Amino acid sequence: MSEDTNLGSMPLLASEGEIKHFDQGVHMLQLWVNVCIIETDEGVVLFDVGLLFNGPRIVEEVRAITDKPVRYVIYGHGHADHAFGVKAVIEDAKERGHPPPVIIAHENIPKRFDRYQEMLPYHEHINRIQFDIPDEMPAYVRKYIYPNLTYQEAMSFRLGKTTFELRHAKGETDDATWMWIPERKTACVSDLWVWSCPNIGNPFKVQRYEVEWAQGLEEIAARSPELLLPGHGSALRGADEIRDACHTVARALRYLHEQVVTMLNQGKWQEEILQGFEWPDEFTKSPYLAPIYGHPYFIVQAILRRYHGWFDGNASHLFPSPSREIAGEVMGLIGNPEKVIERARALEKEGQTQLALHIVDFVIESGAEKKNEALELKAQLLKSLAEREKSLIARNIFLGGVRQIKKTLRKQ
């Protein structure tokens, strides 16, 4: 896959992108998120419908292909970039005198929408960091169009001469759907495939599912699709490549799962597991597992959260003192914040940027003299990490820290 189609290479708010045409009336609008457009002799099926502002572009591309009604819309899962461009599709149907499309989704999506509305300020806050969304722009969806037909594990329907089989999977969400079109040997899989290390263990988000994700990919591969339309990035073509791609990612997820479970069974605690897990060269070098969005470290965090509590094995941490009090005591013993800042700068020069961050935080959190100098150094260290970081999520967290420091310094 070329670099320009990698997940993370196209900005979330970008309007560019292009339509890809495949055989037998299968099309894919490739934006930040992909929209699958399937023509039949009796109408159109859309799978995944992008962000709210993608809706008009989706309608434009559909109408450049056909005047037939959009009969069904399938939500591949309930994230904001996959299920919210449908409003424009419904409005287009009304303007043309077509019946509104039937919106199908897994039964957990209405629960997700309910939670999003309950926790809107929180999701606004974390998405602004994760996707580097400017303060003047809304960072989350406020209007929700719920499905009018849900299913539990599987369902099928026919439109004209074409069969659409929907299957539930757990992966990035607990409400994912992948769609198999047997007559066209095509699988639309949403974020079960994203040309990136799977986004499991996102630092901001709820639990995700490594073993079930692997199982879903194995089930997709078992159908021997000749075309796979992913949630992000380029389509995959050819049964052999698709099978290899799905099995490689599934094998990587099972590999991490087995490592973490084994180490937990050996009585190891989180820090030892996080510092000691292995990620073999086979996966490091795989084009299917590039850490440009998700990251193996994040996956291990998610597996730990799934199977283990929050206690880290150190009884001192069970009821911890506030970090500012700890920092104050340490700085009182050292007695010289300049010495700490100098040590942090030395660590940076030695290439130990992360360790330097921990050291400089003692000055910042204690409120000691030289706090502003320490903040400026921290911003420099975070920027340095961001410049080296491949994962969009991690990079934006580092840059979000830089922005917050700049705001703090401006207020003083």
C-alpha positions in Angstrom: 0.0 0.0 0.0 1.3 3.4 -0.9 2.1 5.9 1.9 -0.7 8.3 0.8 -3.4 5.8 1.7 -2.2 4.9 5.2 -4.5 5.6 8.0 -3.5 8.9 9.6 -2.1 10.4 6.4 -5.4 12.1 5.5 -6.6 14.7 8.1 -9.8 14.0 9.9 -11.4 17.2 8.7 -10.1 17.0 5.1 -12.7 17.2 2.3 -10.4 15.6 -0.4 -10.5 12.0 -1.2 -11.6 10.0 -4.2 -14.1 7.4 -5.4 -12.8 4.0 -6.3 -14.7 1.8 -8.8 -14.5 -1.9 -8.7 -16.3 -4.7 -10.6 -20.0 -5.6 -10.4 -21.2 -2.2 -9.2 -19.0 -2.0 -6.1 -17.6 1.4 -5.2 -15.7 2.9 -2.3 -15.5 6.6 -1.4 -12.1 6.9 0.3 -12.0 9.9 2.7 -10.6 9.8 6.2 -13.1 7.0 6.6 -14.3 4.7 3.7 -17.9 4.6 2.5 -18.9 1.4 0.6 -21.5 1.9 -2.2 -23.1 -1.2 -3.6 -25.4 -1.0 -6.6 -28.1 -3.6 -7.3 -30.8 -3.7 -9.9 -33.3 -2.5 -7.2 -31.3 0.2 -5.5 -28.2 1.0 -3.4 -26.8 -0.3 -0.2 -24.4 2.0 1.8 -22.1 0.5 4.3 -20.6 3.1 6.7 -21.6 6.7 6.1 -18.7 8.7 7.5 -18.8 11.9 9.6 -21.7 14.3 9.7 -20.0 16.7 7.2 -19.2 13.8 4.8 -22.9 13.3 4.1 -23.3 15.8 1.2 -20.1 14.3 -0.5 -21.5 10.8 -0.1 -24.8 11.9 -1.8 -22.9 13.6 -4.6 -20.8 10.5 -5.3 -23.9 8.1 -5.2 -25.8 10.4 -7.6 -22.8 10.5 -10.0 -23.2 6.7 -10.2 -27.0 6.1 -10.2 -30.4 7.7 -9.7 -31.7 4.6 -7.9 -32.9 4.9 -4.3 -30.6 4.2 -1.4 -32.6 1.3 0.1 -30.4 0.3 3.0 -27.7 2.0 5.2 -25.5 -0.3 7.4 -23.6 1.2 10.3 -20.3 -0.7 10.5 -20.1 0.4 14.1 -21.1 3.4 16.1 -18.1 5.7 16.1 -18.6 9.2 14.9 -16.6 8.7 11.7 -18.7 5.8 10.6 -22.4 6.4 11.4 -23.2 10.1 11.2 -23.3 11.1 7.5 -26.7 9.5 7.0 -28.7 12.8 7.5 -27.8 14.0 4.0 -28.8 10.6 2.5 -32.2 10.7 4.2 -32.7 14.3 2.9 -31.8 13.3 -0.6 -34.3 10.5 -0.5 -37.0 12.9 0.6 -36.2 15.4 -2.2 -36.4 12.6 -4.8 -39.6 11.1 -3.5 -37.8 7.9 -2.6 -38.7 6.0 0.6 -36.2 6.6 3.4 -33.5 4.0 3.7 -33.7 1.3 6.2 -30.9 1.8 8.7 -29.5 -1.5 10.1 -27.0 -1.9 12.9 -26.0 -4.2 15.7 -28.3 -4.0 18.8 -25.5 -2.4 20.9 -25.3 0.8 18.8 -28.4 2.5 20.4 -26.8 1.9 23.8 -23.6 3.5 22.5 -25.5 6.5 21.2 -27.2 6.9 24.5 -23.8 6.9 26.3 -22.4 9.4 23.9 -25.2 11.8 24.6 -24.9 11.3 28.4 -21.1 12.0 28.3 -20.9 14.6 25.5 -18.6 17.0 27.3 -16.1 14.2 28.1 -16.1 13.0 24.5 -15.7 16.6 23.2 -12.7 16.9 25.5 -10.9 13.7 24.6 -11.6 13.9 20.9 -10.2 17.4 20.8 -6.9 16.0 22.0 -6.9 12.7 20.0 -7.7 14.3 16.7 -6.2 17.8 17.2 -9.5 19.5 16.7 -9.4 23.3 17.0 -11.1 24.9 20.0 -13.5 26.9 17.8 -14.9 23.8 16.1 -17.3 21.2 17.6 -15.5 18.1 18.6 -18.3 15.6 18.8 -21.7 14.8 17.3 -24.8 16.3 18.9 -27.6 14.8 16.8 -28.1 11.1 16.5 -30.0 9.1 13.9 -30.7 5.7 15.5 -31.1 2.5 13.4 -34.6 1.4 12.8 -33.7 -2.2 12.5 -31.2 -4.0 14.7 -29.9 -7.6 15.0 -28.0 -9.7 17.6 -25.5 -12.0 15.9 -26.4 -12.3 12.2 -28.9 -11.4 9.6 -29.3 -11.5 5.9 -31.4 -9.7 3.3 -31.7 -9.6 -0.5 -32.0 -6.6 -2.7 -32.7 -7.6 -6.3 -30.4 -10.4 -7.2 -27.8 -9.6 -4.5 -27.5 -11.1 -1.0 -26.1 -9.1 1.9 -25.0 -11.1 5.0 -24.4 -9.1 8.2 -22.3 -10.6 10.9 -21.5 -9.2 14.4 -18.0 -9.0 15.7 -16.2 -7.4 18.6 -13.0 -5.5 17.9 -12.6 -1.7 18.2 -16.2 -1.7 19.5 -18.7 -4.2 20.9 -21.2 -3.2 18.2 -19.3 -4.0 15.0 -20.8 -5.4 11.8 -19.0 -6.8 8.8 -20.9 -7.5 5.6 -20.4 -10.3 3.1 -21.8 -10.2 -0.4 -21.4 -13.7 -1.7 -22.3 -13.1 -5.4 -19.6 -10.5 -5.6 -17.1 -12.2 -3.2 -16.7 -8.8 -1.4 -16.4 -8.1 2.3 -17.1 -4.7 3.8 -15.4 -4.8 7.2 -15.4 -1.3 8.7 -12.6 -1.0 11.3 -11.9 -4.7 11.6 -9.3 -3.8 9.0 -7.6 -0.4 9.0 -4.0 -0.8 7.5 -2.6 -0.2 11.0 -1.9 -1.9 14.3 -5.4 -2.4 15.6 -6.7 0.4 17.7 -7.1 -1.6 20.9 -6.2 0.1 24.2 -6.9 3.6 23.0 -5.7 5.7 26.0 -9.0 7.6 26.2 -11.6 5.0 25.4 -13.6 2.1 26.8 -12.6 -1.6 26.6 -11.8 -3.2 23.3 -11.5 -6.8 22.3 -8.3 -8.5 21.1 -9.3 -12.1 20.9 -12.7 -11.4 19.3 -11.1 -9.1 16.8 -8.8 -11.9 15.8 -11.8 -14.2 15.5 -13.6 -11.8 13.3 -10.6 -11.5 10.9 -10.4 -15.3 10.8 -14.1 -15.6 9.9 -13.6 -13.0 7.1 -10.6 -14.9 5.7 -12.6 -18.1 5.8 -15.0 -16.7 3.2 -12.1 -16.3 0.8 -13.1 -12.8 -0.4 -11.6 -11.4 -3.6 -12.2 -7.8 -2.5 -12.0 -6.4 1.0 -13.2 -2.9 1.6 -11.7 -1.6 4.9 -12.8 1.1 7.3 -9.7 3.2 6.4 -7.1 3.1 3.7 -6.9 1.2 0.4 -8.9 -1.8 -0.6 -7.3 -5.2 -0.6 -7.7 -7.4 -3.7 -7.0 -11.1 -4.3 -8.0 -14.0 -2.1 -4.4 -14.9 -1.2 -3.4 -11.4 -0.1 -6.6 -10.9 1.9 -6.2 -14.2 3.6 -2.6 -13.5 4.5 -3.5 -10.0 5.7 -6.3 -11.1 8.0 -4.4 -14.0 9.4 -1.3 -11.9 10.1 -3.2 -9.4 12.2 -5.2 -12.1 13.9 -2.0 -14.0 14.8 -0.4 -10.8 16.2 -3.4 -10.2 18.4 -3.4 -13.7 19.7 0.3 -13.5 20.3 0.0 -10.5 22.6 -3.0 -12.0 24.3 -1.2 -15.2 25.1 1.9 -13.3 26.4 -0.1 -11.1 28.8 -2.2 -14.0 30.1 0.9 -16.1 30.6 2.8 -13.4 32.5 -0.3 -12.7 34.7 -0.5 -16.4 35.5 3.2 -16.2 36.5 2.3 -13.5 39.1 3.9 -10.5 37.2 2.5 -7.0 37.6 1.6 -4.4 35.1 4.9 -2.6 34.9 6.9 -5.7 34.3 4.5 -6.9 31.6 4.4 -3.5 29.9 8.2 -3.3 29.9 8.8 -7.0 29.0 6.4 -8.0 26.3 7.8 -9.0 22.9 6.7 -7.8 19.5 8.6 -9.9 16.9 10.2 -8.6 13.8 7.5 -10.4 11.7 5.0 -8.0 13.1 7.2 -4.9 13.3 8.0 -5.2 9.6 4.5 -6.1 8.5 2.7 -3.6 6.2 -0.5 -4.7 7.9 0.6 -3.7 11.4 2.2 -0.3 11.1 1.9 1.6 14.4 0.5 4.7 12.8 -2.7 4.8 14.8 -2.9 1.9 17.3 0.2 0.6 19.0 1.2 -2.8 20.5 1.9 -1.1 23.8 -1.7 0.2 23.8 -3.0 -3.4 23.0 -1.1 -4.8 26.0 -2.7 -2.1 28.2 -6.1 -3.1 27.0 -5.5 -6.8 27.7 -4.3 -5.9 31.2 -7.4 -3.8 31.8 -9.6 -6.6 30.6 -8.1 -9.3 32.8 -6.6 -7.5 35.7 -7.5 -4.8 38.3 -5.8 -1.5 38.8 -3.5 -2.5 41.7 0.1 -2.5 40.4 1.6 -4.7 43.1 3.2 -1.9 45.2 1.2 -1.5 48.4 2.5 2.1 48.6 0.2 2.9 45.7 -3.0 1.5 47.1 -4.1 4.9 48.6 -1.5 7.3 47.0 -0.7 10.7 48.2 -1.3 13.5 45.7 1.5 13.8 43.2 2.1 17.4 44.1 2.8 16.5 47.7 5.2 13.7 46.7 7.0 16.2 44.4 7.1 18.8 47.1 8.8 16.4 49.5 11.4 15.3 46.8 12.1 18.9 45.9 12.5 19.8 49.6 15.2 17.1 49.9 17.0 18.2 46.8 16.7 21.9 47.7 17.6 23.1 44.2 15.2 23.0 41.3 17.9 24.2 38.9 19.8 20.9 39.6 16.7 18.9 38.6 16.3 20.9 35.4 19.9 20.5 34.5 19.6 16.7 35.0 16.5 16.6 32.8 18.4 18.5 30.1 21.3 16.0 30.4 19.0 13.1 30.1 17.5 14.6 26.9 21.0 14.9 25.4 21.5 11.2 26.2 18.4 10.3 24.3 16.3 9.5 27.4 13.5 12.0 26.7 10.8 10.0 28.5 12.9 9.8 31.7 13.7 13.5 31.4 9.9 14.2 31.4 9.5 12.3 34.7 12.3 14.3 36.3 11.1 17.7 35.2 7.6 17.0 36.5 8.9 17.1 40.1 9.7 20.8 39.6 6.3 21.5 37.9 4.1 19.6 40.3 5.8 20.9 43.4 5.3 24.5 42.4 9.0 25.2 43.1 11.0 28.1 41.8 11.9 27.7 38.1 8.5 26.2 37.5 8.1 28.2 34.2 11.5 27.1 33.0 10.5 23.6 33.8 7.3 24.0 31.8 9.1 25.3 28.8 11.5 22.4 29.0 8.6 19.9 29.3 7.0 21.5 26.2 10.3 21.0 24.3 10.6 17.4 25.4 7.0 16.6 24.4 7.5 18.2 21.0 10.6 16.1 20.6 8.7 12.9 21.3 5.9 14.0 19.0 8.3 14.5 16.1 9.5 10.9 16.5 6.2 9.3 17.2 4.4 7.3 14.4 1.1 6.7 16.2 -1.4 9.5 15.4 -3.0 9.1 18.8 0.2 9.2 20.8 1.6 12.1 18.7 -1.5 14.2 19.3 -1.4 13.5 23.0 2.2 14.8 23.1 1.2 17.9 21.1 -1.9 18.4 23.2 0.4 18.6 26.2 2.5 21.3 24.4 -0.6 23.3 23.7 -1.7 23.1 27.3 1.6 24.3 28.6 1.6 27.2 26.2 -1.9 28.2 27.5 -0.7 28.0 31.1 2.3 30.2 30.4 0.2 32.8 28.6 -2.1 33.1 31.6 0.7 34.0 34.0 
